[in-house]
Structures are given as C-alpha cells and as structure tokens.
Amino acid sequence: MSDKKKIVVIGAGWAGLGATYHLVKQGYDVTLLEASPYAGGLVAGWKTPQGRSIEAGIHGFWYPYQNIFRLVRELKLHPFTPFTRSNQYSPFGLEASSPIFQEKPILPSPLGTFIYPEFYRLPLVDRLSALPLMYGLVDFDNSQEAWYRYDKVTARELFRQYGVSERLYNESFEPMLLVGLFAPGEQCSAAAALGMLYYFILAHQPNFDVVWCRGTVGEKIFQPWIKKIEELGGKVLTNKRVTDIMIDREGKAGGVVCAEEVFEAEAVISGVSVTGMKKIVNNSQNLGKYQEFRQLNNLGAIDIVAVRLWFDKRINIPLPSNAGFGFDRTTGWTFFDLNTLHDQYKEEEGSVIEVDFYHANQLLPMSDEEIIKKVHQDLILCIPDFVSGKIVDYSVVRVPQGVTHFAPGSYQHLLKVNTSIPNLFMSGDWIITNHGSWSQEKAYVTGLEAANQTINYFKEGKSANIIPVEKDEPHIEIARIINRNIRSLTKGFLPDF
C-alpha cells in the first residue's frame, strides 16, 4: 500500500486485537488504544504484588470456536488443554456429569446432548418435558425477524410456554442461563437464550466440548499476539482511555480523543464492551448527537466476581471444570482445578482453585473475607474434602458491569458493525452479526468483520476469510425451511409467538 491509511482501534480485547491484526497484515497504519494498563480486556491476566497470576475469571474455548483455533495455529501457539469433562453440583452434592461428546457415537442433534450426560437425581420424565422446546429451536433461525419475534419475551416465559417442567428448568436450564448469559431466566431475552443454547449445546453434538487456556489468556495468547502485531508495524498503547471521537463537517470520524491527546485517523474501529462504549458516548460531545449511540443507555451489563484460592494441601477434585447451582437464587458460579488446567500450578503443593460468580451484584458489597468464607462453605457442600483444606492465600477481583446483559427488548438497541458514521465501525460480543457465534468467538469474528468493512471502505487490501458456523444438520435445516414456508403462508393469520 503506497499511502498507508491511518486507523485507530479502541479496546485491546478479542475484537480490537482481531481487527488490528488483520489490518496491519494488509499494510494499514494501525494504532490500538487500551484504557487499562494491560491489553486484553476482561480476559487479560496480571500479577498480584506477590507475583501470583490472576485474571477476571476463567474463559473456556468451545468446540465451535473455529476462527480462534485457526488464529492460534497461525501464531504457532499451543495454549490449550485437551478437551475436558465437567461436573455440576448443588448444595446436595453432585447432580450431573457431562462427557466429551465428540468421543461418543455421533447421533442426530440434539439426541446426543440429551442422552449422554449423566443426571444423578433428575427424573427422566422431567428431561422429556424439554422435547416441545425443539420447535422454538427450529423457529429461532438467528434471522433478524426471529430476534425481534423472541427478544421481548423472557427466557423464563419461553420455557414455561413450551411446557418445560419446573424441576428441569431449575436444575438444568436456569443454571445454563446463569453461566451462559450471566443472568436468571426472568432477566434474559428468550432470543438470546435460544441463540446461546443452540450455538453452545444443541446445534451439533460436539459443540459443548471445551478446552481451557493452560495459563491466563493474556500470557498464553494476547502477549505473543501483540508482539506479532508490533513486529508487523502496529502500535499498541495502554493507559489510553478514549473520551471522544472526532466528527468532521462531512459527518466522518477524524480521530479519537484521550484526555488531552488526539489520535488522528481516517477510520475508527471500536472493540470495547457495552459499558465502555456507553462511557465514551456519555463523555462525548459528538456521539451524543446520534440516536443510535444515545439509545445504548437502554442496555445494561452484569457484575462478575472472580476468586482465586491457594490451599495448604492438595484436595481431590474429580474433574477440573465444574458448575454450581441452587446456592444463590440469581447467581451462577463455576469452579476450576488450576493444578490440572494451568501449567504453573501442576507442581504446586496445595490446590489452587478459581471460583467465578456471574450476576454477582449482591456479592460486590461484601468484604474479601466474607466472600472467601462463603466460597469455602460452598465448595465444601460440593466436595466435602474441602473441609480439611486451609486457605493460605487468595485474590478477589470485582468487575462491576463486566459483561453484556441480553435483557428482554435489548436487541433493538444493539449496534451493527456499520454505523451512520461511514468510517466508524463497531465490534464486540454485543454487536449484531449474522455469523451465529457467541462470546469470545463472536468478539473476534466481529473484529474481523469490522476490519473487512474498513477494507471495503478504502477498497485497499484483502478481506479476512471468516470461517462460518457449521451448517445445521439436514433434519434441522429441512425443519426450518418448512417452518419458514408455513410462517410465510400464514402471515397475518397466526400469532408470531
């Protein structure tokens, strides 16, 4: 590229790094700005004053994260554990165990997901009450029409209307929502619930299989990724909190403002969270003039609390990945055996346990000591061997408004990659995309989509090749075609939902 176009990217998470990396490979002059002292956003790790590694929660990498898996292969990294099994606990002990689904005989979706997990207390009759929900999964095809049709209904009402038993909902679906959408069903959009459940669990039998980083994502992926970006000529600047985006007389973005600093640009890409974008809009003299940005204040976010515990002895934990339900009505939580998952703790004398709480608003006012006491008591109810372990060190990380809340009615306020400002592009796990992915994969994919729109805008460079979500299995695809045809024929006669 003879005259390098200047691009400023805001936010050094999966979205911002994805956009930056592809654009620098295409010869663009890219500056990536991160508000915090370290790149990575919510998945970045850092060190305590004692030199111990911590992070704002453990993040899994599910089987359909094919774009992220391709990225780490390209970077020649080997950051992941093997696929792991998982257990689910209640205050009464072990409730369910999930296998590695790809190792089981492959059955038509969703039979494998239904048959292969072991439920130790949930009766079969309750599990069978989920069958009518299959129509909702067929009807919700991730189209804009489907999102509008289901988004104003709560997930709790969705399951109730489809006849899911109270016990199945409380012991299976509600725990999935609390750790997948980070909120209880009465606070979640039915559209988001169907999209999340289909992508992670029901579309294809192996989709629920997951690997974990063998250390913090920051250390294992982001740091070498940033080094590669800088080798290609990109600039990654930390402690740069964006306060405004400059708009010229033609209505185009001319750069970004960080307090007293100005970074000029010929295009701007945002890769920040909903909370981060709302802060920029509310501080901005320019973006507040646009309705699409003002209405972001209708969106919310959810509090996270991440706890890391160091015990004086090794405790026998059957599986490294675990989830809990029934301990707090509106809070989901997970716990992980880091001696098994993280390289640096394999030789540690005592157990190192990560416990992450989602929708943790009621935990935020508690002192660290109160939180640690609660965590230890909950762990004992799951695995009684924890009673003999003494906590010798701990870390408590509070992340207020840390992750997107897909509340009922929120879809109408979300942004797309393209905005009414022709050279301002959006990315992140809360951005509307037709790709169908969720969470970290969605953030990375929308970063690539924003890079592609930048390339289309300047007509310079090669667009990123985004791996699509795996196609529906034939029986689901046929069912959706039939359903769409029936909907088209009966439009105006039958209710949408």
C-alpha positions as CSV (number, residue, x, y, z in Angstrom):
1,M,0.0,0.0,0.0
2,S,1.7,3.2,-1.2
3,D,0.0,5.6,1.2
4,K,-0.9,3.9,4.4
5,K,-4.3,4.7,5.7
6,K,-4.4,5.6,9.4
7,I,-6.7,3.5,11.5
8,V,-7.4,3.9,15.2
9,V,-8.8,0.9,17.1
10,I,-10.3,1.3,20.6
11,G,-10.1,-1.6,23.0
12,A,-7.5,-4.4,23.1
13,G,-9.7,-7.4,23.6
14,W,-10.6,-10.1,21.1
15,A,-12.4,-7.7,18.9
16,G,-9.9,-4.9,18.8
17,L,-6.9,-7.2,18.5
18,G,-8.6,-9.2,15.7
19,A,-9.3,-6.0,13.7
20,T,-5.8,-4.6,14.3
21,Y,-4.0,-7.8,13.4
22,H,-5.8,-8.3,10.1
23,L,-5.4,-4.6,9.1
24,V,-1.7,-4.5,9.8
25,K,-1.2,-7.6,7.7
26,Q,-2.9,-5.7,4.9
27,G,-0.5,-2.8,5.2
28,Y,-2.6,-0.3,7.2
29,D,-1.1,2.1,9.8
30,V,-3.0,0.9,12.9
31,T,-2.8,2.3,16.4
32,L,-4.7,0.3,19.1
33,L,-5.6,2.1,22.2
34,E,-6.4,0.3,25.5
35,A,-7.7,2.1,28.6
36,S,-6.2,-0.2,31.2
37,P,-2.5,-0.8,32.0
38,Y,-2.6,-4.1,30.2
39,A,-4.1,-5.4,26.9
40,G,-6.8,-8.0,26.8
41,G,-9.9,-6.5,28.4
42,L,-11.8,-8.9,30.6
43,V,-9.7,-12.0,29.6
44,A,-6.3,-10.4,30.3
45,G,-4.4,-11.7,33.2
46,W,-2.0,-9.9,35.5
47,K,0.1,-10.5,38.6
48,T,-0.6,-9.8,42.3
49,P,2.1,-7.9,44.3
50,Q,3.3,-11.4,45.4
51,G,3.8,-12.4,41.7
52,R,0.9,-14.8,41.5
53,S,-1.1,-14.9,38.2
54,I,-4.8,-13.9,38.4
55,E,-7.4,-12.9,35.9
56,A,-11.0,-11.7,35.8
57,G,-12.5,-15.2,35.5
58,I,-11.6,-18.3,33.6
59,H,-12.8,-18.4,29.9
60,G,-13.5,-21.6,28.0
61,F,-12.9,-22.2,24.3
62,W,-15.7,-24.3,22.9
63,Y,-15.6,-26.7,20.0
64,P,-17.2,-24.3,17.5
65,Y,-14.6,-21.5,18.2
66,Q,-13.0,-22.4,14.8
67,N,-11.8,-18.9,14.0
68,I,-9.9,-18.6,17.3
69,F,-8.5,-22.0,16.9
70,R,-7.2,-21.1,13.4
71,L,-5.7,-17.9,14.8
72,V,-3.6,-19.7,17.4
73,R,-2.4,-22.2,14.8
74,E,-1.4,-19.2,12.6
75,L,0.5,-17.7,15.5
76,K,2.1,-21.1,16.2
77,L,0.9,-21.1,19.8
78,H,-0.1,-24.1,21.9
79,P,-2.1,-22.5,24.7
80,F,-4.9,-25.0,25.3
81,T,-5.6,-28.1,27.4
82,P,-7.1,-31.2,26.0
83,F,-10.9,-31.2,25.9
84,T,-12.3,-31.7,29.4
85,R,-15.3,-33.3,31.1
86,S,-17.3,-31.3,33.6
87,N,-19.4,-31.9,36.7
88,Q,-22.4,-29.9,38.1
89,Y,-23.1,-29.6,41.8
90,S,-25.9,-28.3,44.0
91,P,-25.9,-27.9,47.8
92,F,-26.9,-31.6,47.9
93,G,-23.8,-32.7,46.1
94,L,-23.0,-34.0,42.6
95,E,-26.0,-33.6,40.2
96,A,-24.8,-34.2,36.7
97,S,-21.7,-35.2,34.7
98,S,-21.0,-34.3,31.0
99,P,-18.8,-36.5,28.8
100,I,-16.5,-35.4,26.0
101,F,-19.3,-35.5,23.4
102,Q,-17.1,-36.0,20.3
103,E,-15.8,-39.3,21.8
104,K,-19.4,-40.7,21.9
105,P,-21.1,-42.2,18.8
106,I,-22.5,-39.2,16.9
107,L,-26.3,-39.0,17.0
108,P,-28.6,-36.6,15.2
109,S,-28.8,-33.3,17.1
110,P,-29.9,-32.9,19.8
111,L,-30.2,-36.6,20.8
112,G,-26.5,-36.9,21.9
113,T,-26.8,-33.9,24.1
114,F,-30.0,-35.3,25.6
115,I,-28.8,-38.9,26.1
116,Y,-25.1,-38.8,27.0
117,P,-24.9,-36.6,30.2
118,E,-25.5,-38.4,33.4
119,F,-28.1,-36.9,35.7
120,Y,-28.0,-38.4,39.2
121,R,-31.2,-37.0,40.6
122,L,-33.2,-35.5,37.7
123,P,-36.0,-37.9,36.7
124,L,-36.4,-38.9,33.1
125,V,-40.0,-37.6,32.9
126,D,-38.6,-34.1,33.7
127,R,-36.0,-34.4,31.0
128,L,-38.6,-35.4,28.5
129,S,-40.5,-32.2,29.2
130,A,-37.9,-30.4,27.1
131,L,-38.9,-32.0,23.8
132,P,-41.6,-29.4,22.8
133,L,-38.8,-26.8,23.1
134,M,-37.4,-28.2,19.9
135,Y,-39.9,-26.2,17.9
136,G,-38.5,-23.0,19.5
137,L,-35.0,-24.0,18.4
138,V,-36.3,-24.7,14.9
139,D,-38.3,-21.4,14.7
140,F,-35.4,-19.3,16.0
141,D,-33.1,-19.3,13.0
142,N,-30.9,-16.3,14.1
143,S,-32.5,-14.1,11.5
144,Q,-33.4,-10.5,12.3
145,E,-37.1,-11.5,12.2
146,A,-36.6,-14.3,14.7
147,W,-34.7,-12.0,17.0
148,Y,-37.5,-9.4,17.0
149,R,-40.1,-12.2,17.4
150,Y,-38.5,-13.7,20.6
151,D,-36.4,-10.8,22.0
152,K,-39.2,-9.1,24.0
153,V,-40.2,-12.4,25.8
154,T,-38.2,-13.5,28.8
155,A,-36.4,-16.9,28.7
156,R,-38.4,-18.0,31.8
157,E,-41.7,-17.4,29.9
158,L,-40.3,-19.2,26.9
159,F,-39.6,-22.4,28.8
160,R,-42.9,-22.1,30.6
161,Q,-44.9,-21.8,27.4
162,Y,-43.2,-24.8,25.9
163,G,-44.0,-26.9,28.9
164,V,-40.6,-27.4,30.5
165,S,-41.1,-28.8,34.0
166,E,-40.2,-26.6,37.0
167,R,-37.6,-29.1,38.1
168,L,-35.9,-29.3,34.7
169,Y,-35.9,-25.6,34.4
170,N,-34.5,-25.0,37.9
171,E,-31.9,-27.8,37.8
172,S,-30.8,-27.6,34.1
173,F,-31.9,-24.6,32.0
174,E,-31.6,-21.9,34.7
175,P,-28.0,-22.9,35.6
176,M,-27.1,-22.8,31.9
177,L,-28.5,-19.3,31.6
178,L,-26.7,-18.1,34.7
179,V,-23.3,-19.2,33.4
180,G,-24.1,-18.7,29.6
181,L,-26.0,-15.4,29.7
182,F,-24.9,-14.5,33.2
183,A,-28.4,-13.8,34.5
184,P,-31.5,-15.6,35.7
185,G,-34.2,-16.5,33.1
186,E,-36.7,-13.9,34.1
187,Q,-34.0,-11.3,33.2
188,C,-32.8,-12.8,29.9
189,S,-34.2,-12.4,26.4
190,A,-35.7,-15.6,25.0
191,A,-34.0,-14.9,21.7
192,A,-30.6,-14.7,23.4
193,A,-31.4,-17.9,25.4
194,L,-32.2,-19.8,22.2
195,G,-29.2,-18.5,20.3
196,M,-26.8,-19.3,23.1
197,L,-28.2,-22.7,23.8
198,Y,-28.2,-23.7,20.2
199,Y,-24.7,-22.5,19.5
200,F,-23.0,-24.0,22.6
201,I,-25.0,-27.1,23.2
202,L,-27.7,-28.2,20.7
203,A,-26.6,-27.4,17.1
204,H,-24.1,-30.3,16.9
205,Q,-23.2,-33.0,19.4
206,P,-19.5,-31.9,20.0
207,N,-20.4,-28.2,20.5
208,F,-20.4,-28.4,24.3
209,D,-16.9,-29.8,24.4
210,V,-14.5,-27.2,25.8
211,V,-10.7,-26.6,26.2
212,W,-9.1,-24.1,28.6
213,C,-6.0,-21.9,28.5
214,R,-3.0,-23.5,30.2
215,G,-2.4,-20.2,32.0
216,T,-4.0,-16.8,31.7
217,V,-5.3,-15.8,28.2
218,G,-3.2,-12.7,28.5
219,E,0.1,-14.7,28.9
220,K,-0.7,-17.5,26.6
221,I,-2.4,-15.8,23.7
222,F,-2.5,-12.0,23.9
223,Q,1.1,-11.2,24.7
224,P,2.6,-13.2,21.8
225,W,-0.3,-11.9,19.6
226,I,0.6,-8.3,20.4
227,K,4.3,-9.0,19.8
228,K,3.4,-10.2,16.3
229,I,1.2,-7.1,15.7
230,E,4.1,-4.8,16.7
231,E,6.5,-6.8,14.5
232,L,4.2,-6.1,11.6
233,G,4.3,-2.3,12.4
234,G,1.1,-1.9,14.5
235,K,1.2,0.2,17.7
236,V,-0.5,-1.0,20.9
237,L,-0.7,1.8,23.5
238,T,-2.1,1.1,27.0
239,N,-3.4,3.6,29.6
240,K,-5.2,5.5,26.8
241,R,-8.8,6.0,27.8
242,V,-10.8,7.3,24.9
243,T,-13.2,10.2,25.9
244,D,-14.5,11.2,22.4
245,I,-14.5,10.5,18.7
246,M,-13.9,13.5,16.5
247,I,-16.5,14.0,13.7
248,D,-15.7,16.4,10.8
249,R,-18.2,18.6,8.8
250,E,-18.8,15.7,6.4
251,G,-20.0,13.5,9.2
252,K,-16.9,11.3,9.2
253,A,-14.7,10.2,12.0
254,G,-11.4,12.1,12.1
255,G,-9.8,10.5,15.1
256,V,-10.2,9.9,18.8
257,V,-9.5,11.9,21.9
258,C,-7.8,10.6,25.0
259,A,-8.0,13.3,27.6
260,E,-5.5,15.9,26.2
261,E,-4.2,13.7,23.4
262,V,-5.6,13.4,19.9
263,F,-5.0,10.5,17.6
264,E,-6.0,11.4,14.1
265,A,-7.4,8.7,11.9
266,E,-9.0,8.0,8.5
267,A,-11.2,5.3,10.1
268,V,-12.0,4.3,13.6
269,I,-13.0,0.8,14.9
270,S,-14.5,0.3,18.4
271,G,-13.8,-3.0,20.1
272,V,-15.0,-2.1,23.6
273,S,-17.7,-3.5,25.8
274,V,-21.2,-2.1,26.1
275,T,-20.2,-0.4,29.4
276,G,-17.1,1.0,27.8
277,M,-19.0,2.4,24.8
278,K,-21.7,3.9,27.0
279,K,-18.9,5.8,28.9
280,I,-17.4,7.1,25.7
281,V,-20.9,8.2,24.4
282,N,-21.8,9.9,27.7
283,N,-18.5,11.8,27.7
284,S,-18.6,12.6,24.0
285,Q,-19.5,16.0,22.5
286,N,-20.1,14.3,19.2
287,L,-21.6,10.8,19.5
288,G,-24.4,12.1,21.7
289,K,-25.9,13.8,18.6
290,Y,-26.7,10.4,17.1
291,Q,-29.7,8.5,18.2
292,E,-28.2,5.0,17.7
293,F,-25.5,5.9,20.2
294,R,-27.8,7.6,22.7
295,Q,-30.0,4.6,22.9
296,L,-27.1,2.5,24.1
297,N,-28.1,3.8,27.5
298,N,-31.0,1.4,27.3
299,L,-28.5,-1.5,27.6
300,G,-27.2,-3.0,30.7
301,A,-24.3,-5.1,32.0
302,I,-23.7,-7.7,34.7
303,D,-21.4,-7.8,37.6
304,I,-18.7,-10.5,37.9
305,V,-16.6,-11.6,41.0
306,A,-13.6,-13.8,40.4
307,V,-11.9,-15.5,43.4
308,R,-8.7,-17.4,43.4
309,L,-7.8,-19.6,46.4
310,W,-4.5,-21.2,47.4
311,F,-4.9,-24.1,49.8
312,D,-2.3,-25.7,52.1
313,K,-2.8,-29.2,50.7
314,R,-4.0,-31.0,47.6
315,I,-7.7,-31.7,47.6
316,N,-9.1,-34.5,45.4
317,I,-11.3,-32.8,42.8
318,P,-12.9,-35.3,40.4
319,L,-12.9,-33.1,37.3
320,P,-11.1,-29.8,36.6
321,S,-14.2,-27.9,35.3
322,N,-17.3,-27.6,37.5
323,A,-20.5,-25.5,37.8
324,G,-22.8,-24.9,40.7
325,F,-26.5,-24.1,41.1
326,G,-29.0,-23.7,43.9
327,F,-26.6,-21.9,46.2
328,D,-28.0,-18.4,45.4
329,R,-31.2,-17.9,43.5
330,T,-30.0,-15.3,41.0
331,T,-26.2,-16.1,40.9
332,G,-24.4,-18.7,38.8
333,W,-20.9,-19.9,39.6
334,T,-18.2,-22.2,38.3
335,F,-15.0,-23.5,39.9
336,F,-11.9,-24.9,38.4
337,D,-8.9,-27.0,39.5
338,L,-6.0,-24.9,38.3
339,N,-3.4,-27.6,39.3
340,T,-4.8,-29.6,36.4
341,L,-5.5,-26.8,33.9
342,H,-2.6,-24.3,34.4
343,D,1.0,-25.3,33.7
344,Q,2.4,-23.1,36.5
345,Y,0.4,-24.9,39.2
346,K,1.0,-28.5,38.3
347,E,3.8,-28.8,40.8
348,E,2.1,-26.6,43.5
349,E,2.0,-28.4,46.9
350,G,-1.6,-27.2,47.6
351,S,-4.7,-26.9,45.5
352,V,-5.2,-23.7,43.5
353,I,-8.9,-23.1,42.8
354,E,-10.6,-20.5,40.6
355,V,-14.2,-19.6,41.6
356,D,-16.2,-17.3,39.3
357,F,-19.6,-15.7,40.2
358,Y,-21.9,-14.3,37.5
359,H,-24.7,-11.9,38.2
360,A,-22.8,-11.2,41.4
361,N,-24.3,-7.8,42.3
362,Q,-25.2,-8.9,45.8
363,L,-21.6,-10.1,46.4
364,L,-20.0,-6.8,45.5
365,P,-20.7,-5.1,48.9
366,M,-19.2,-8.0,50.8
367,S,-15.7,-7.8,52.2
368,D,-13.0,-10.0,50.8
369,E,-13.0,-12.1,54.0
370,E,-16.8,-12.5,53.8
371,I,-16.6,-13.6,50.1
372,I,-13.8,-16.1,50.9
373,K,-15.8,-17.6,53.8
374,K,-18.8,-18.0,51.5
375,V,-16.7,-19.6,48.7
376,H,-15.1,-22.1,51.1
377,Q,-18.5,-23.1,52.5
378,D,-20.0,-23.6,49.1
379,L,-17.0,-25.7,47.9
380,I,-17.4,-27.9,51.0
381,L,-21.1,-28.6,50.1
382,C,-19.9,-29.7,46.6
383,I,-16.8,-31.7,47.6
384,P,-16.6,-32.4,51.3
385,D,-12.8,-32.9,51.2
386,F,-12.5,-29.1,51.1
387,V,-13.3,-29.0,54.8
388,S,-9.8,-30.2,55.6
389,G,-8.1,-27.6,53.4
390,K,-6.8,-24.3,54.9
391,I,-6.8,-21.2,52.7
392,V,-3.3,-19.7,52.8
393,D,-3.7,-17.0,50.1
394,Y,-6.5,-15.6,48.0
395,S,-7.4,-13.0,45.4
396,V,-10.8,-11.3,44.9
397,V,-11.4,-9.4,41.6
398,R,-14.6,-7.4,41.3
399,V,-15.7,-6.5,37.8
400,P,-18.9,-4.3,38.1
401,Q,-20.8,-4.1,34.8
402,G,-18.3,-6.5,33.3
403,V,-20.3,-8.5,30.7
404,T,-23.2,-7.7,28.4
405,H,-26.7,-8.2,29.7
406,F,-29.0,-9.6,26.9
407,A,-32.2,-8.4,28.6
408,P,-35.6,-8.7,27.1
409,G,-36.1,-6.0,24.5
410,S,-32.4,-5.2,24.2
411,Y,-31.9,-6.3,20.6
412,Q,-33.5,-3.1,19.2
413,H,-30.8,-1.1,20.9
414,L,-27.7,-3.1,19.9
415,L,-25.4,-1.7,17.1
416,K,-24.3,-3.3,13.9
417,V,-20.7,-3.3,12.6
418,N,-21.6,-0.4,10.3
419,T,-22.9,2.8,11.8
420,S,-24.4,6.0,10.3
421,I,-20.9,7.5,10.6
422,P,-19.4,5.9,7.4
423,N,-15.9,5.3,8.6
424,L,-16.7,4.3,12.2
425,F,-17.1,0.5,12.7
426,M,-18.2,-1.5,15.7
427,S,-17.1,-4.8,17.1
428,G,-17.5,-6.9,20.2
429,D,-19.6,-9.7,21.6
430,W,-22.7,-7.4,21.9
431,I,-22.7,-6.4,18.2
432,I,-25.3,-7.7,15.8
433,T,-23.9,-10.2,13.3
434,N,-25.4,-12.9,11.1
435,H,-22.4,-15.2,11.9
436,G,-24.2,-17.0,14.8
437,S,-21.3,-17.3,17.2
438,W,-21.2,-16.1,20.8
439,S,-18.9,-14.8,23.5
440,Q,-15.1,-14.7,22.7
441,E,-15.5,-16.2,19.2
442,K,-18.2,-13.6,18.4
443,A,-16.0,-10.8,19.6
444,Y,-13.1,-12.0,17.5
445,V,-15.4,-12.5,14.4
446,T,-16.9,-9.1,14.7
447,G,-13.4,-7.7,14.9
448,L,-12.6,-9.3,11.6
449,E,-15.9,-8.1,10.2
450,A,-15.0,-4.5,11.2
451,A,-11.6,-4.9,9.5
452,N,-13.4,-6.1,6.4
453,Q,-15.7,-3.1,6.4
454,T,-12.7,-0.9,6.7
455,I,-11.1,-2.6,3.7
456,N,-14.3,-2.2,1.7
457,Y,-14.4,1.5,2.7
458,F,-10.9,2.2,1.3
459,K,-11.0,-0.5,-1.3
460,E,-7.5,-1.5,-0.4
461,G,-6.4,-4.8,0.9
462,K,-7.7,-8.4,1.1
463,S,-10.7,-9.2,3.3
464,A,-10.3,-11.7,6.2
465,N,-11.7,-15.1,5.5
466,I,-14.1,-15.8,8.3
467,I,-15.0,-19.4,9.0
468,P,-18.8,-19.7,9.1
469,V,-20.6,-21.5,11.9
470,E,-21.1,-25.2,10.9
471,K,-24.3,-25.7,8.9
472,D,-27.4,-27.0,10.5
473,E,-27.8,-30.8,10.3
474,P,-30.0,-31.8,7.4
475,H,-33.1,-32.6,9.6
476,I,-32.9,-29.2,11.3
477,E,-32.3,-27.4,8.0
478,I,-35.4,-29.1,6.4
479,A,-37.5,-28.4,9.5
480,R,-36.5,-24.7,9.3
481,I,-37.3,-24.4,5.6
482,I,-40.8,-26.0,6.2
483,N,-41.3,-23.7,9.2
484,R,-40.4,-20.6,7.3
485,N,-42.7,-21.5,4.4
486,I,-45.6,-22.1,6.9
487,R,-44.9,-18.8,8.5
488,S,-44.9,-17.1,5.2
489,L,-48.2,-18.6,4.2
490,T,-49.9,-17.9,7.5
491,K,-48.5,-14.4,8.0
492,G,-51.3,-12.2,9.3
493,F,-53.4,-15.2,10.5
494,L,-51.3,-16.8,13.3
495,P,-49.5,-15.0,16.1
496,D,-45.7,-14.8,15.9
497,F,-45.1,-16.2,19.4
